[in-house]
Amino acid sequence: MPIRVRRIRRVRPSRAFLAVPAAMAALSTALLPSAGARADPAPRESRPVHSYADAIRESVWVDTGLDGDGDGRSDRVAADIVRPREPAAAGRRIPVVMDASPYYSCCGRGNESQKKTYDADGDPVGFPLFYDNYFVPRGYAFVAVDLAGTNRSDGCDDVGGRSDIRSAKAVVDWLNGRARGYTTRTGEQRARATGWSTGRVGMIGKSWDGTIANGVAATGVEGLETIVPIGAISSWYDYFHSQGAPLYDADPSWLSDYVASSDARYRCGAVQDRIAAGAPYSGDWTRVWSERNYLPDASKVKASVFVVHGQQDLNVRADQFGQWWDALAAHGVERKIWLSQTGHVDPFDFRRGDWVRTLHRWFDHYLLGYDNGIDREPVADIERAPDRWSTDRIWPPRATGTVTLRPGPGAVPGVGTLGRTPAAPGSTERFTDDPALGETDWAASIDTPTPAKAGFVTRPLTRALRLSGPSKVTVTATPSTRTAHLTAVLVDLGPDTIRDYVAAGEGITTLTERSCWGADTTGDSSCFRETRARTVDVGHTVVSRGWADLGTWADPREGHPLTPGRAYTLTLRLAAADHVVPAGHRLALIVGGTDKGLLDPPSTTPTLILDLARTSARLPLVGGAAAFAQATRGIAAVRPAPALPPPAGAGFPPRAGHPIPSGALR
């Protein structure tokens, strides 16, 4: 059955589906396989045969086994549930789509900042986003979990730590009969899910919500069959620091206060103090960061993982998905990935129709067990231009090889070359940190000697050159002061039209028209405002970026004061990316100091001298060294862009100095 999409031009909620006849509801026994049994012939798609209006809506408080707020009683987290009535009445069990979030009351979810709503008795009425409207009629339950210390939950939020992860894991355990749930926050009447839940759970969420999905999957909990992290964190250290260099407000404790309920804010000061004490601004690694690093436990992940990330996400930056993807690959975890040109944006708002169809098939396969072929399809979808997508069966492609490029001096200071030939010993470039400038300023003046950056550029390409994966830049630098920060940026130099990721919306414009994705009730509409790509014509495009404190040259987990006049060698990790540099464009490597709006400046204003003979960039190029040689051989001519498919028919709060407007960060 095709997805029913209805476009309207009014704000007033309305029904997206007609009432489901009783005869259709009876079909649920043929569409939803019971445990140990399989319908014959095997279904390939769940259908909206259940009444959303008559669905069971209830709240359960699940015991986490922790006492984070120190009140002498085990914390309980609130799980608001909406599930179809018909399977329960027939004695049939169903799987669960779950979004565990700290944002359900403080800030809201999605592009319209929706919050949970309740009736006078405290029973749930409105659930944010479309997951409930769409999946409940198709035979799924939707569970929205308040992390500890938020909304109606006990305890204290600890910013991705033990309490956060246990908040959601406890609910997965409860859905499988392994944890205690109660009908009230303080009472003793038990609530059980084993009578209606198969125990098969798919976790989904953007930003902090997706981060929790990563963390719960890293516990290896039984019953978590799949996760869909959207713009999510894999290591909290890398959200606040980059190789010792502080990014924005490098203090996680304020986030706990930001999302806390009013009573939690009163009782959780000690928790916030412990987080602040364990997360020094210096960027040194501590136990706080180890607890909030999910990468070492990728080996425990049993769930399949569908990653979605904006390559220009300057909030949860692209290194977060890249290192998680690689860690999962090392342990053979089944994976899928979408990479967009947007910033911190949900795919519902940049590729809505394809997203809903794909997510539907993903959950049908991993939660209902339907053999619909999605596990055999290409792994990666990548946005090449606004609303133009390509696919790869493997990502990065198997033909990708690491190629070492070398910077060299040019005809004028600060305007160097980039190629395969090492610079002569003694070749240098220098720059002085200027915190008022950043990557876009440097790229705009790439062909001009400027004191704040050193730039190195290939000749115009004769063939397109594709980068796919993470890069590394090794620099040998001599500072003039005891502190110094470094930025390395890869830039595509040439005209293009891209999503305007630094504007409000981070690459999308929200329209007044709405489309509807599921069924409605008076208190919960399935209709959401449409969007379109917000584009901008540019003369250059930042491909990837990385930052580091030069003081971590000996140990990436601990910084030390520098000795002025001494040379230090350090390797910066640049975020994973997939970008095609067209023929006629040039590829640039820029090395600078403070990246304005993205990196906090050091305590001094250093001048750094780069030893070009001991500086290099290792790039993941599809086709390897041969592809680079072919692309930089001969005289370049601008070629038309390759043919692309036709276009398809909110996260963390803003921090001080953040260059992205706050409207869509959650």
N, C-alpha and C positions, 0 to 999 in steps of 0.2 A: 504494500500500500504506500503510495507516495506521501510524503510529509505534507500535512495541511498547513499552508501558510496563508494568512489573511492579512492584507495591508489595510490599515485604517488611518484616518486623519483626525483622530480625536484622542483625548487623554483618558476619557471615561472607560474603565474596564468593561469588557464584554466577553461573552462566551465564544470560545474558538471551536467547540465541538457541540453538536446536538446531543441531547441525552442519549445514552447508550441503551438500546432495547434489551429487555431481559434475555431474549434469545441470544443476543451477541455476547452477553456476560457469560452465558453457559458455555461458550466456546473456550473459556479459560482453561478447562480441563484438558483440551487438546493442544493448547498453545504453551502451557507452562509445565514442563516435565517435573514429575515428583522425584524425590531422592531414590536412586537405584532404578529408575524406570526412564525410558526414552520413547517419545511419541514416534509413530511410524506412519507415514514418512516423516523424517526429521524436519522440524520447522527451521526456517532460515531467518525469520524476522518476527519480533514481538509486535503485536498489534494493540491499538488503543481500545480494548474491549471492556475495560472496567470503568465504573463511575468515579470520577474525581470528586463530584459533589458529595457523594455518600462515603468517601474514604474515611478511615479511622484516623483521627488526629489525637495524639496523646503525648505526654511528657514523662520521661523516666529519668531518675537520678542514679547514676552508676558510681559505685564505690571504687575509687582509684587505689586505695591502700596506702595513700600518702596523707600526711598532715602538714601541708605546706604553709598554712597560716598559723600553725602552732596553737590551735584552740583546744587541743586535747581530743579531737574526734577526727576520724578519717574523712578526707574530702570526698564530696560527691559532685560529679559534673552532670549538667543538664543535657539531655538528648531529646530534642523535639522530633517527633516521628509523624509521618503521614504515609499511610499504606492502604491499598485497596481492600475493601471489605469482602469482596466475593471469594478470593482464595481462602481467607481465614474461615469463612462460613462453610466452605467445602472441605476444610481440613487440609488444605494445601499450603505449602511453605514457599516463600519467595526470597529472592536476593535483595541486597541493600546497596544503594548509592549513598555515600556519606561525604559530607563536607564539614570538617572540624575547623572552627574559626574563632579568633578573638574579637571579631568585628561585628557580631550580630546586633549589638546594642549601641556601641560607642560611635560607629562610623558607617556601617552599612556595607553591602556587597554589590558588586557590579557597577556598570556605567551610570546607573541611577541611584546608587548608594542606598539600596533597599535594606530595611531592617526587619527582624522578626516582629510579628504582632501577635497579641493574645486577647482573648475575650475577658469578660469581667471575672470569670472563675480561674483565669490563668492558663486556660487551655490554648494551644497554638492555633492561630488562624491563618496568618500570612507567612510564607516562606520566601526568602529572597531567591532570585535567579529563576531559571526555567526548569531546573532538574525535576522538581516535584510535579509541575504541570505536565511535563512531557513523559516522564518515565512511570509515574504512578498508574496512569491508565493502561500502561503496557505491562503491568504485572511486577513492578519493582516497588520496594519501600524506599523513601527518602528520609535520611536521618541527618539533622543539623545539630552539631555538637558545640556547646559553649566551652571553650578551653577554661581550665581552672582559673578562678579569679576574675572571670568576665561574665557579663550578663547575669544569669541565674545560677552559676556554679560556685561552689566553695573553693577554697584554696587561693593560691596566688599564681599569676602568670609569671613564668620565668624565661621568656624570650627564647623559645626553642630548646630549653633544657629538659630535665627529667620530668617536671610537672606537666609541661606542654605535651610531651610525647605520651606520657601515661594517661593524660586526659582522653586522648583519642584511642589509644591501644586498649584501655579498659572497656570502651564501648564495643570494640571488635570482639573482645573476650566475652562480654555480656551477650552479644548476638550469637555466640557459639556456646553459651551455657557455662562459661568458665569464670564469670564475675557476677557479683551481686548487684541487682538493680532494685530501686524502690519507687513507689508511686508518688512519693513526696520528697521534698528536700531533707526533712528531718524525721519523718515517720519510719515505721518498721514494716509496713506492708510491702511484700516483695512483688516485683514485676519481673516476668520472664519472657524471653523472646523465642525460646526454642520451639514454641507451638506454632509460630508463624514465619520464622526466619530459617532459611537454609544454612545460614552462617557464612555464605559467600558474600564478600564485601568488596566494593570498588570505591576507593577514596579519590576525590577530585577537589580541586581548588586552585585559586590564583594567589600568588604572592605568599603571605604567611600561611594561608590554608594549604597551598601546595607544598610548602616547606614541611608542614606537619605530616602530610602524606609521605614525603620522602623519609622523614624520621621514623614513622611507624613501620614503614616497609623495612627499614634497616634493623628493626628488632627481630624480623623473621616471624612475626606473629602468624599463627595458623588461621586461615579463613580470609585473610586479605589476599584476594586473587589478582587485583590489578590496581594501579594508581595512575592518576592523570595530573601530574604537577604542571601548573601553568605559571611561568615567570617565577619559579620557586628557588629557594636557597638550598644548597647542599652542605655548605660550611658557613656558619655565622661569622667566623673570624673574617672570611673573605667578603662579607657584607660590610664590615666596619673598617677593615684594613686591607692593604695590599702589600704583602711582603714588608711589613713594618710601617708602611706609610699610612697615615690616617685619612680615611675618606669621610668627608662631611663631618657630622658630629660623631666621633668615634666612641660613643658611650651607649651601650644597649639598655641601661637601666631606665631611661626615660620612656622607652617603648612599653615597658611593663606598666608604668603609670598611665600612659596614654590610653591603653585598652582596658584598664582595670574598672570594675564596677565601683560604685561609690563606697560600699562597705569594704571591698577589697583594698581600695586605695587607702583607707584608714588603717587597715590591719597589716598591710604588706610592705611597709617601709623597710623592714629589716631585710626582706628578700631583695628589694631593689638595691639596698646598700651593699649586700653581699655580691650582687652581680657587678656593681660599679667597682668595688674593691678588687674583684678578680679579673677585670677587663681594663688594664691600664692604657692610657692614651698613647703610651710609647709604642704600642703595637707588639710588645713581647707576648709570646704564646704562654697561656696559663691553663689550668684545669677547667676554667670556665669555657674556653674555646674547645678543649678536647671533648667535653660533654656535649657540645653543640656542633660537632663535626660528624656527619653521617657517612662520610666517604670510607673510613676504615671498615665499616660494617656492611658495605655493599655485598660482601660474600654471603650475608644472611638473607638477602632479598629473595623471596620466593614469588613475589607478585610480578606480573608483566608491568611494563612502564611505558606510558605514552607521554613523552615530553613535548611541551609547547613553550617557545620562548621567542621574544623579540630580540633580534640581533642588535638593535639600537636601544635596548633597555638600559638606561643609565641609573635606574633605581636598583633593581636586582640584576646585576650586570651579567653579561653572557658567559663569563668564566664559570658561573654557578652551574649552568646546564652542561658545559663542556667537560668539566672534571667529573661530574656525576655520570654522564654518558660513558666516559672512558672507564670509570670504575665498574659500572654495570657490565660493560662489554668484557672486561677482564674476567668476569665470573659467569659469562654466558647467559645473562638475564635477557629475556625476550623484550625487545624494545621497538618503539616507533617514535618519530620526531617530526614536528612542524617547526620551521624557522621562518618568522615573518620579518618584514622591514620595519615594524613598528617599535615603539618603546614598550612601556609596561601596560600592555593591552591584552584583554581576553580575546580568544579567537571568535567568540560569539559576536564580537564587535568589529572584527576585520574580515571574517570569512564565514558569515553566519550559516547559510544554507548547507555548505559543504561540511562545516563543523558539526552541526546537529546530526546530519546523516552519518558521518564517520563515527562520532561518539556513540550513537545508537548501535551501530554495528559492532563497535568495540565492546560495549557492555553486554550486548546479546551473546557475543562469542565467549567472553571470559567469565561472565556471571551466570548466563543461562546455558552455556555449553553449545550454542548453535554453530554449526559448521557453515559459516557464511563466507569464508575465504579471506577475511581481513588479515589473518595471520600469515598469509602467503603473498600479500601485495607488497609493492615497494615500501621500504622502511621510511624514507624521508620525503617530505614535501617542503620545498624551499621557495620563498617569494623572491622572484628575480627583479620585478618592477611592480609598482602598485597594482595589486589585483592580478598579477601574472605569476603563475606558479609552475615549477618543474618538479619532477620526481626522480629519486634515485633508489635503486633496489637495495643498495648497501650505502651506509654513510659513516665516515667519509668514503668516497668511491675507492675500490681496490687499487685503482691506478694511481692513487695519491702517493707521492713520495716527498720526503723532506729534502729541501734544497737549501744550501747555504749561500746567502748573498753577502757581498762585502761592500761596505761604504768606501768611497774614495774621495780625495779632494777635488774640487772643481776649479773653474777659472777665477772665481771670486770667493771670498771667505763665506762660509755658512751655506753655500750652494754646491753640494757635492754630487757624486755619481753613485749609482747602485748597480752592481753587476756581480760577476763570478770571480773577478780578479782581485786578489788581496791588495790592499794599499801598501805602498813602500814603507819600510820601517821609518819611524820618525814623523809620519804624516799625522797631523792633528787638526781638530776643529774645536772651537770653544763657544760657550754661551753662558749668559748670566741669568739666573732664575728671576723671572718677573711674574709674580702671582696675579697680576692684572690681565695676563694673557693665557690663552689655552689652545687646544688642538685646532679649533677652527681658525683662530688668528694665525697660527703657524702655517697651516695649509694654504691660507689665502695669500701668504707672502713667501711661498716656497721658492720662487725664483729670484727673490730679493735678499741681499745680505741684511739680516736683522740680528740684533744682539741676543735675543731670547731663545733661539733654537738653532739646531744644526739639522739641515735637511739633505737628503740623498735621494736621487731620482734616477730611474731607468730612462733609456731612450724611449720614444714613442713605440708602442707595441705594434708589430705587424700582424699578430694574431691575438685572439682573446686568450687571457690567462686566468685560470680559475684557482683560487685558494679555497681549501676545504679542511677545516680543523684548527687546532690551536697553533700559535707561533711562539717562538722564543727569540729574544734579542739579548745578546751578550755584549756588554760594554765594559771597557776599561777606562776609568775616569779619574782624574786628579782634581780634588776639590780645593777651594781656597779657604773654606771654613770647616768647623767641626760637625756641621749637620748639612745634609743635602738630600733632596728628593729627586727622583728621576721619573720621566714619562717617556714611553716609546709608543709611537703611533704608526700604523700602516694606513696609507691614504691612496685612493684611486683618484688621480688627477685627470679630470676631463668633465665635459658637460653631461648632465643627466637630470632626469626627473625622478625624485624619490619621495617617499612618505616624509612629511615634515615632523620628525620625531621630537624636535625641541619646542614645538608649538603646543598650545593647549590641546589636549586630546592625544598627544604623542603619536600622531600619524592618522588620526580619524577625526571626522567632524560628525557630531551627533545631530540628527535631523528631528523634525517634529513628527513625521510619519512613524507609525508603529506596525510591527508584524507580530503575529501570535503563534506560539509554539507549544501547543498543548491545550489543556482544558482549564476553565476558570471557575472560581467561586466569587461571591461578592467581595470577599476579603483577600483574594489572591488572584491577580490577573496573570494571564500567560502572554500578555502583549507588552512589547518592549520597543523603545525608540530605535529606529533604524540608524545606520551610520553610512558614511562613504569615506573613501580615502581622502585625506588631506595631503596634498602634494606641494612640492616646491621645486623650482629649477635651481640647480646648484652647479658650481664649477669644480667641485671636488666632493668626495664621499669618504668619510672615515670608515675603514674596513674593520680594524681591530685596535685595541689599546691595552696598555698595561702600565702599572705604577710600582715603584719600590722606594724604600729608604736605603740609600747607599750604605748606611751603617749596618745593614744586615748582610753585608757581603760575605761574611764568614759563616753565618748561621741565620737562615731565613726566619727562625723563631725568636731571635734575640738581637737587638740592635746595640751598637756601641758607638761612642764618639769617634769621629774621624780625625786623622792627623793631617792638617793642611799641608799640601805639597806632596802627599803620598798617593800613589796610584792604587786604585782598587778595581777588582774585576767582579762583576755581578751579572747574573742572568735574570732578565725580567720575563715573566710569563704573560703572554698576550692572550686574550680571550679567544675561544673557538669562534670561527666565522665560516661562512660559505659565501663567496663573492666572486663574480666574474668581472675582471678588468677588460673592457672591450678593446679591440684593435683601435689604434690611434690615441688611446689614453696612455698615461704613464703611471707607474707604481712608485710610491715614495715611502721612505722610512724617515720619520722625524724623531729626533731625540731632544727633549726639553726638560724643564724642571717642573714647577707646579702647573698642573692642568686646571685652569681656572674653573671653579664651580664643581669640580669633581675630586680634587685632591687638596687637602689642607697644606699650606706652605710650611717649610721648615722654620726653625727659630732664627736662622740667619739668612743672608742673601748671598748664596755661593756663586762663584764663577767656576765652571767645570771645563776641563780640557779633556777631550776624547782622544784616545790613542786609536787611530783608525785601523792600524795593522792588527790590533787586538780587539776589534769590535766586529760583530757579525750578526746576521739575522737568519734564523732557520725557519723556513716557510713551508707549509704543506701544499704543494702544487700538484694538481691533477696532471699526470703525465710526467712528473718529476723534472729532472734537470733538462731532459730533451725538450720538454714543453717550453721551459724558460728560454733555452737557446733558440728555438724556432720563433718564439714571440719577440725576441729582441734582435733578430737578424735582419739586415737589409733596411730599406726605407719604408716607414710605416705609411699606410693610407687609412683614413677613417673608413671603416666598413659599417654597413647597416647592422643593427642589432639582430641576433638570430630570432627566428620566429618563435613565439611563445604561445601557450594556450590562451584562449579567450578568457575574459574575466568571468568569475563565478556570478550566476544569475541572481572592580577597581581594586587592595594591596597595601603596601606600606605607606604611612603618612609621609608628607614632605619633610625634609630636614633642612636646617639652616644652610644657606648657600647652595641649595639644590637648584640646578638650572631648569628643571622641569616643573611646569605649573602643577598645582596640587589637585586639580579637578579629577584626575583619573588614576591616582596612584594606588588606590586600594582595590 
